[in-house]
C-alpha cells in the first residue's frame, strides 16, 4: 500500500506473488477474528485486528459487545474500508460498525479526521463486561476506541495482588480500580479528566464497588498524599504515553521517574506497585532503569514479580519493534 504523504511510503500486504485483492483481505480478517475467538478472553471487549501484527498494516478493529469500532490509519487502509466492513459483517455479524477515524496520525497521511457509522447502527453507550466488571462505553467519544483494551489482562493480573488500601493513578474509566476494588478495603482512583471521573463513579455504582474517584493531577496528588503521610498496599501507575516522539524521551524519563519514586514512598513494605509505560520510545530496558533509579532515590529494595506487556489480542510482530509498546511491571517493595 503506497502513501504519497506519510514518512511510511510503503506498507507491505504480502511478499509473495499473489494479488492483494478482497479475498486476501478477507482471509486476513478471518485469521485475525479466529485467533481472538481461540484466546478464551474473559470479556466482551477486545481487539479483533491489530494492524501489522495481523498482516493488515494500519488497520485497527476493536469489538465492544455487538459493535465494532474500525480505524483506518493510512491511505491504503482508508481505501480498504469497504472490503473490511464486508468481511467483518460476514464473519462477526455486529449490530453496527463505527469508523473512529479521528486520530491525528490520519493528518500525516493527508486524510480527514471523522467519526461515522459505516454499517448498521451504533448506540451512544455500549455495555461490555471484562473479568466480571460491567462498563458503559462511549465508543463515539471515549479515548482510543472507548476503552484501554490493551490493559485488560494486566488488570486481571493486578487483581491477584490487590489488598488493603488501593490507589489507581491515571484511572480513566476506572478499569484497574474496579477490578482491584473488590479485593480491597478502600480504593481511590485519580484522573485529570472530569468526564473520565464521572464515568468511574457511574461504573462503580453499576458494579456495586466502592471507589473514591477524584479529579486531580497525579503529580500533585502523589506529593500531597506524601505530605499527609498516607500509605497504600497496592498502587497502579498507568500514565498516558509521556514520550510520543523520540525528542520527548528525556522529559518523559523524568516524569516516569517522579511518579514511580512517589508511589514507592507511599507504598507500605510488602506492598505491590503495578507500573506501566505505553511509550514505544521508552524500551523495556530503559523503563526498568527508570524504576530502579526511582527505587534508589526512595531508598527501598524492590523485586520484579512479573514483567508483562499488552494483552494477547494485541500481539507483537517480530521484526516490527513498534508493535511492542506497552510495558507493565508488577513490583514488590521489600520490608
Ligand atoms: N488505567 C486506565 C487507562 C489510563 S489512560 C485503564 O485501565 O483503562 C491515561 C489516563 O491518564 C487518561 O484517562 C488521562 O485523562 C489521564 N491523565 C493524563 N495526565 C494526567 C495527570 N497528570 N494526572 C491524572 N490523570 C492524567
Boltz pocket constraint, residues with backbone or C-beta under 6 A from the ligand:
constraints:
  - pocket:
      binder: B
      contacts: [[A, 143], [A, 147], [A, 148], [A, 151], [A, 169], [A, 170], [A, 171], [A, 172], [A, 173], [A, 174], [A, 175], [A, 176], [A, 190], [A, 191], [A, 192], [A, 193], [A, 196], [A, 216], [A, 217], [A, 218], [A, 219], [A, 238], [A, 239], [A, 240]]
      max_distance: 6.0
